[in-house]
Each structure stands twice: as structure tokens, then as C-alpha cells.
Amino acid sequence: MLRFRRLAGSQRAMRFLLAVGLLLVLPHRLTGQTWNWTSEDVDFQGESTWIATDAEGNLHVSYYAMTGGQLKYAFRPANGTKWFTMTLEHSLGFFVTRITVDSNSNPCICYTPRVTKYAHWDGKKWHTQEVDPGSGVVGFWCSINVGGDGKPQISWYLEGGTYFRYAILNDGVWAAQSIEGGNGALPGKWNSMALDSQNRPRMSYTWFPTGMLKYTEFDGKKWKITSLDSPNDSPGGTRGMGSSLALDGQGNPMIVYYTEDALKMAHYVDGKWNKEIIEQLPPFGPLYGWRSFRSSLVLDSKGHPHIGFQSLKGLEHMWWDGKQWRSQLLIAALGNTYYDNAMAIDKGDNLFISYRDPVDGSLKVLAGRPTPAKSVTPEQKVKPSEQ
């Protein structure tokens, strides 16, 4: 598996570079691209973040705090400026988190401290529980969603058994099953879930070591699995890393994912999968780890996709404006780093990106508000032809 590289340079130098990067990037380049961004401080430390908005526009963030091995939760009311944080569990090793909200705007979290765990707020207090006890060692990604029926659904990678697993909470009992895996396969290290109008799961995930992007959906009786992209299909090496799935207005899946040198999208339209390169990226190289690939896909009120993602260029925002792809570099890269970023959108089409500040490890949120476009910028991109 890929390894990590350490950030280069002193912290003081990095702080200076970050300040210069923000001064150069945010006010000048973003204002003319129909989005204005402001930065909010959430906590002095925070990794493995995920963010969600509820029906009232409140913000919810789950994250890992290294000090004390804590699962933490942060809340900011709509139109407010103050963040409120709390510890939900401590004395845990490193883990990944994701957060969503149910129909009552109550936060629900999955996290993976070597087991799969679920935390939720019932309106009065927090509850935490293990999802699939005794199944094996868990690592890397989990995904979570709650359907209109109020039942949470979780997918995760079972590291010890090399299986991609799924569970749904029925009448207080988790019903878990393996979707795919075994025989040395490594499916699901990156995975993403969405629920259709019938509360049935759709998921994108990776298949290692072959480096393949896969998609599966449940029809109520069985799983239908499709191989979407592999190194045999086109140049770009392994692919499927950091995938993020959303359903369009017709319920068709849209998946954003990485190859070793590009960000791509697969969209199911008119009975077939269309794949395109959204942005060509600097090659990640052999020393980057699984945390280097991180994207999140959301759709605005017009059904247009917005993507928050990281690369060797830094932290970026890309979106489809109805005619072409457009891009913004939010934070320029400082050496070889990762942001643990995630994107959410509210009913007013305001965007929010939670991320780990690579300089001091603090947790921040960028808030992006749409404004009228003033001019065409060099970052404007024409939609690539279908691959």
C-alpha cells in the first residue's frame, strides 16, 4: 500500500506560505468566479472530518481529535458564527468518521476505531454502539445514510476479513452482510453510499489490488455489482480512490473518483455509463497514502454537481455551471499533505467544506456563498469529451 511523506519546511515557513496563499487565492481569484469564501475556526485540532447540513441550515461536523483519541462533534446554528464542540467518546485509536442527519435533523455518525461504531443524537442525548461485533478488524472508510423510514444504513471495509460489509438497523438490531470480498481481495477501502427513493442503498467502492472502481445497488433481494473503470480500460493506473456518490434528480448515480493523475466522473444516463476526466492532476507518485485521495460530491438546487477535493495542487472546488466545468483553487498546497476535507450544501446553495489545516492541525470550515459572475477567469474549463 502507498506510504506517507512528511511535510517539508518549518511550521513558521508553512504559516507564512499559507497566509500568502490565502491572500492571493481567496479574495482575488474566487470573487470573479461566482463564489465568495470565508474561513471559520472550529477546533484547535481535528482530522478525518465530515460535514452535513440539516433542513434548517444548521451545520454538523464529526471528526477525530488526536489528543485523547476522541470522537468529537461540532455544531453551528444557521446564520450563526459560534461553533459548539463536544467529545462523544475517547481513548480510541485513529479512525475515519462520516456524518449525516435524519429526517428530524438529528446527527448520525459512523466511525472505525478498529471496529464499526455508530453514534446518534435522539433529541435528548447521545447513544453509541458497535455495529457488527466479532466480525473482524475494521479500517479505512465507512459511509452512513438514514432513509425516510428512519433506519440508519452503514457500509465499511472489513480489514481483517477483507470484505466489503453493509448493515441496516431494523427494530434496534443491526442486520449485517458481506457484499463482496474474500480470497485476498481488498474491496471497499474507499466507499460511498446514497439511498434512492425507496431507501435502498447504492454504493461506489474500490477493488484492490487490481485498482478498480465498482458500483453496487440493492434491488430488495440481491446486490447487482458493476465494474465501472479499471486500468485495463484506459491509461491512469489504479483508480476508484476517494470515490463519492450522489444521485441525480432522476435517481441516476453520479460518481467522482481519482486515478493516479486525474479526477474523473462516471454518470449513468439513458441506460449507460458515461465517463469523463474532470481535471488532469499532477501525478500523486508512489509515496502517497490512502488519505491523499479525498473527494465529496453534492448537487445544487439546479442539479449541478459541486466537488470538493484535494490534490498536489491543494484544496479545490469544481462545479458544473450548466455549460462547462469551472474550478477554484481554495488553498494552495504546502508540500505533500492532506486536508481530510468534506463538502456539504444547504437549501440556499451555500457550500461548506470542513478540513484539517495542514499547518497546525486545527479544524476549519470554509463557507462559500454564490455571487453573480463578474468575469471569465483562467480557471474556467470547457467540459471534456466523454472518455
C-alpha positions in Angstrom: 0.0 0.0 0.0 1.1 3.5 -0.6 3.1 5.3 2.1 3.1 8.8 3.6 5.6 11.6 3.1 6.1 14.2 5.7 5.5 17.9 5.2 8.6 19.9 4.3 9.9 23.1 5.9 9.4 24.6 9.3 5.9 25.4 10.7 6.7 29.1 10.7 7.6 29.0 7.0 4.4 27.0 6.3 2.3 29.5 8.2 3.8 32.3 6.0 3.2 30.4 2.8 -0.4 29.6 3.8 -1.1 33.2 4.7 0.3 34.4 1.3 -1.6 31.6 -0.5 -4.9 32.7 1.1 -4.3 36.3 0.3 -3.5 35.5 -3.3 -6.1 32.9 -3.9 -9.3 33.7 -1.9 -10.0 37.4 -2.5 -8.7 37.8 -6.0 -9.5 34.6 -7.8 -12.7 33.5 -6.2 -14.7 36.7 -6.3 -14.8 36.7 -10.1 -15.9 33.0 -10.2 -19.4 33.4 -8.7 -18.3 32.2 -5.2 -17.1 34.1 -2.2 -15.5 32.1 0.6 -14.9 32.9 4.3 -13.0 30.8 6.8 -14.3 29.7 10.2 -12.3 28.2 13.1 -14.0 25.2 14.7 -11.5 23.5 17.0 -7.7 23.6 17.7 -7.3 20.1 16.3 -9.4 17.9 14.1 -8.8 15.2 11.5 -10.9 12.8 9.4 -13.7 15.3 9.2 -17.1 15.1 7.6 -19.8 17.7 7.4 -23.6 17.8 6.9 -26.3 20.4 6.8 -29.9 19.9 8.0 -33.2 21.3 6.8 -32.9 24.4 8.8 -29.3 25.1 7.5 -27.5 24.2 10.7 -24.1 22.7 10.3 -22.9 19.4 11.8 -19.3 18.1 11.8 -17.8 14.8 13.0 -14.0 14.4 13.5 -11.2 12.7 15.2 -9.0 14.6 17.8 -5.6 13.1 18.3 -5.3 14.2 22.0 -7.1 11.5 24.0 -8.1 9.6 20.8 -11.5 11.4 20.8 -14.6 11.2 18.6 -15.8 14.8 18.5 -18.9 16.6 17.2 -19.2 20.2 16.3 -22.4 22.2 15.7 -23.0 25.7 14.3 -26.6 27.1 14.0 -27.8 28.5 10.7 -26.7 32.2 10.3 -24.6 31.9 13.4 -20.9 32.4 13.9 -20.1 30.4 17.0 -19.2 26.7 16.9 -20.0 24.4 19.8 -17.9 21.2 20.2 -18.2 18.1 22.4 -16.5 14.8 22.9 -18.6 11.7 22.3 -16.0 9.0 23.0 -12.4 9.0 24.0 -9.4 6.6 24.3 -9.7 5.4 20.7 -7.0 4.8 18.1 -7.1 6.6 14.8 -10.3 6.3 12.8 -12.4 7.7 10.0 -15.7 9.3 10.5 -18.8 10.3 8.4 -21.9 12.2 9.5 -25.4 12.6 8.2 -28.7 13.8 9.6 -32.1 12.0 9.9 -35.5 13.4 9.0 -35.6 15.2 12.4 -32.2 16.8 11.8 -30.6 14.7 14.4 -26.9 13.8 13.6 -25.8 10.2 13.0 -22.2 9.2 12.8 -20.2 6.2 11.7 -16.6 5.7 12.8 -14.0 3.0 12.6 -11.7 2.6 15.6 -10.8 -1.0 14.5 -14.5 -1.8 14.8 -17.5 -0.3 13.2 -19.4 2.0 15.5 -22.5 4.2 15.3 -23.3 7.3 17.3 -26.5 9.3 17.2 -28.4 12.0 18.9 -32.0 11.2 19.7 -33.0 14.8 20.5 -32.1 14.5 24.2 -28.9 12.5 24.5 -26.1 10.7 22.5 -26.0 6.9 22.1 -23.1 4.9 20.8 -22.9 1.2 19.9 -20.8 -1.3 17.9 -22.5 -2.3 14.7 -21.1 -5.8 13.9 -19.3 -7.1 16.9 -16.9 -10.0 16.5 -16.8 -9.8 12.7 -13.1 -8.8 12.5 -10.7 -5.8 12.3 -12.2 -2.7 10.6 -10.2 0.0 8.9 -10.3 2.9 6.4 -13.7 4.2 5.3 -17.2 3.9 6.4 -20.3 5.5 4.9 -23.7 6.3 6.5 -27.1 7.4 5.4 -30.6 7.4 7.0 -33.6 6.9 4.8 -37.1 8.4 5.1 -38.0 5.3 7.1 -35.6 6.4 9.9 -33.4 3.4 9.5 -29.6 4.1 9.5 -27.5 2.2 7.0 -23.7 1.8 7.1 -21.1 0.4 4.8 -17.5 -0.3 5.7 -14.3 -2.2 4.9 -13.6 -5.2 7.0 -9.8 -5.2 7.0 -9.3 -8.4 9.0 -11.6 -10.4 6.7 -11.0 -8.4 3.5 -14.8 -8.0 2.9 -16.9 -5.0 2.0 -19.7 -5.0 4.5 -23.1 -3.4 4.9 -25.6 -3.2 7.8 -29.1 -1.7 8.4 -30.7 -1.1 11.8 -34.1 -2.9 12.0 -36.1 -2.7 15.2 -33.0 -2.0 17.3 -30.9 -4.8 15.8 -28.2 -4.4 13.2 -28.6 -6.8 10.3 -25.1 -7.1 8.6 -23.9 -8.9 5.5 -20.9 -9.1 3.2 -21.4 -7.6 -0.3 -18.1 -8.8 -1.9 -14.7 -10.0 -0.9 -12.6 -12.8 0.4 -9.7 -14.8 -1.2 -7.2 -12.0 -0.7 -9.4 -9.3 -2.3 -9.5 -5.8 -0.7 -12.9 -4.3 -1.7 -14.2 -1.1 -0.1 -11.2 0.7 1.3 -12.9 3.8 -0.2 -16.7 3.6 -0.3 -19.6 6.0 -0.6 -23.3 5.4 -0.1 -26.5 7.1 -1.3 -30.2 6.0 -0.8 -32.8 6.0 -3.6 -36.4 7.0 -3.2 -37.2 3.5 -1.8 -34.5 3.8 0.8 -32.4 1.2 -1.0 -28.6 1.6 -0.9 -26.4 2.5 -3.9 -22.7 2.4 -3.3 -19.4 3.1 -5.1 -16.2 1.4 -3.9 -12.7 0.4 -4.8 -11.4 -3.1 -5.5 -7.7 -3.7 -4.7 -5.1 -4.8 -5.6 -6.4 -4.6 -9.2 -7.3 -0.9 -8.7 -10.8 -0.9 -10.0 -13.9 1.3 -9.4 -17.1 -0.7 -8.7 -20.7 0.2 -8.2 -23.5 -1.8 -6.5 -27.2 -1.4 -5.8 -29.7 -3.4 -3.8 -33.0 -4.3 -5.6 -34.7 -5.5 -2.4 -33.5 -9.1 -2.8 -29.9 -9.1 -4.1 -26.9 -6.9 -4.9 -26.2 -6.0 -8.5 -22.5 -5.3 -8.9 -21.0 -3.4 -11.9 -17.3 -2.9 -12.7 -17.0 0.7 -14.0 -13.4 1.5 -14.5 -10.1 -0.4 -14.3 -6.5 0.0 -15.5 -7.4 -2.2 -18.5 -9.9 0.4 -19.7 -7.7 3.5 -20.1 -4.3 5.0 -19.0 -4.1 6.3 -15.5 -3.0 3.4 -13.3 -5.2 2.3 -10.4 -8.4 4.1 -10.0 -11.5 4.4 -7.8 -9.7 6.0 -4.9 -11.6 8.6 -2.9 -14.9 8.0 -4.6 -18.0 9.9 -3.8 -21.5 9.0 -4.9 -24.7 11.1 -5.4 -28.0 10.5 -7.2 -29.3 13.0 -9.7 -32.9 14.2 -10.0 -33.9 11.1 -11.9 -32.2 8.8 -9.3 -29.3 8.0 -11.6 -25.9 7.6 -9.9 -23.0 10.1 -10.3 -19.6 9.0 -9.0 -16.5 11.2 -8.6 -13.2 9.3 -8.2 -9.4 9.5 -8.7 -7.0 7.8 -11.0 -3.3 8.3 -10.2 -3.2 11.5 -12.3 -6.8 12.7 -12.8 -10.2 13.4 -11.2 -13.0 11.6 -13.1 -16.7 11.3 -13.1 -18.9 8.4 -14.1 -22.6 9.2 -14.6 -25.4 6.7 -15.5 -27.5 8.4 -18.2 -30.0 6.9 -20.7 -29.2 3.4 -19.8 -25.4 3.6 -20.0 -22.4 4.8 -18.0 -20.6 7.9 -19.3 -17.1 8.6 -18.0 -15.1 11.8 -18.3 -11.9 13.4 -17.0 -12.9 16.4 -15.0 -9.4 17.6 -14.2 -6.0 16.3 -15.1 -3.9 16.4 -11.9 -0.2 16.2 -11.1 0.7 12.5 -10.6 0.5 11.5 -7.0 3.5 9.4 -7.2 4.5 6.2 -5.2 4.8 7.8 -1.7 1.2 9.0 -1.2 -1.1 7.2 1.2 -4.8 6.5 1.2 -5.6 9.8 3.0 -4.2 11.6 -0.1 -7.4 10.8 -2.1 -10.4 12.6 -0.8 -13.4 14.0 -2.7 -17.0 14.8 -1.9 -19.8 15.3 -4.4 -23.0 17.4 -3.8 -25.7 18.7 -6.1 -27.2 22.2 -6.0 -30.9 23.2 -6.5 -30.4 23.0 -10.3 -29.0 19.5 -10.1 -25.5 20.8 -11.0 -22.6 18.9 -9.3 -20.1 20.5 -7.0 -16.9 18.7 -5.9 -14.6 19.4 -3.1 -11.3 17.5 -3.4 -7.6 17.6 -2.7 -4.6 17.0 -4.9 -0.9 18.0 -5.1 -2.2 21.4 -6.2 -4.1 21.9 -2.9 -7.7 22.1 -1.9 -10.1 22.7 -4.8 -13.7 23.3 -5.7 -15.1 22.3 -9.1 -18.6 22.7 -10.4 -20.7 22.4 -13.5 -22.4 25.7 -14.3 -24.8 24.2 -16.9 -22.4 24.6 -19.8 -18.9 23.8 -18.6 -16.8 22.7 -15.7 -15.3 25.6 -13.6 -12.7 25.4 -10.9 -11.4 27.3 -7.9 -8.1 26.6 -6.0 -9.1 27.4 -2.4 -5.8 26.7 -0.7 -2.5 26.2 -2.4 -0.6 23.0 -1.4 2.2 23.3 1.2 4.4 20.4 0.4 3.0 16.9 0.5 -0.1 17.0 2.7 -3.7 16.1 3.1 -6.8 18.1 4.2 -9.3 15.4 5.3 -11.9 17.6 3.5 -15.6 17.1 3.0 -18.3 19.2 1.4 -21.9 19.9 2.2 -24.6 22.2 0.6 -27.7 23.8 2.1 -31.0 24.7 0.6 -29.8 28.1 -0.4 -26.9 26.5 -2.4 -24.3 27.7 0.1 -21.3 25.4 0.2 -19.4 24.3 3.3 -16.1 22.5 3.4 -14.7 21.1 6.6 -10.9 20.4 6.5 -7.8 19.8 8.6 -5.4 22.8 8.4 -2.1 21.2 7.3 -0.1 23.9 9.1 -1.3 23.5 12.7 -3.7 20.5 12.6 -6.7 22.7 13.5 -10.2 22.1 12.3 -11.7 24.7 10.0 -14.7 25.2 7.7 -14.8 27.2 4.5 -18.2 28.8 3.8 -18.9 29.6 0.1 -21.7 31.8 -1.0 -22.8 32.2 -4.6 -22.5 35.7 -6.2 -23.1 36.9 -9.7 -20.2 36.2 -12.0 -18.1 39.3 -12.9 -15.7 37.9 -15.5 -14.2 34.9 -17.1 -11.1 33.6 -15.3 -8.2 31.4 -16.4 -9.6 28.7 -14.2 -12.7 28.4 -16.4 -12.8 25.0 -18.0 -14.6 23.6 -21.0 -16.3 20.2 -20.4 -14.1 17.4 -21.7 -15.3 15.0 -24.3 -16.6 11.7 -22.9 -13.9 9.2 -22.3 
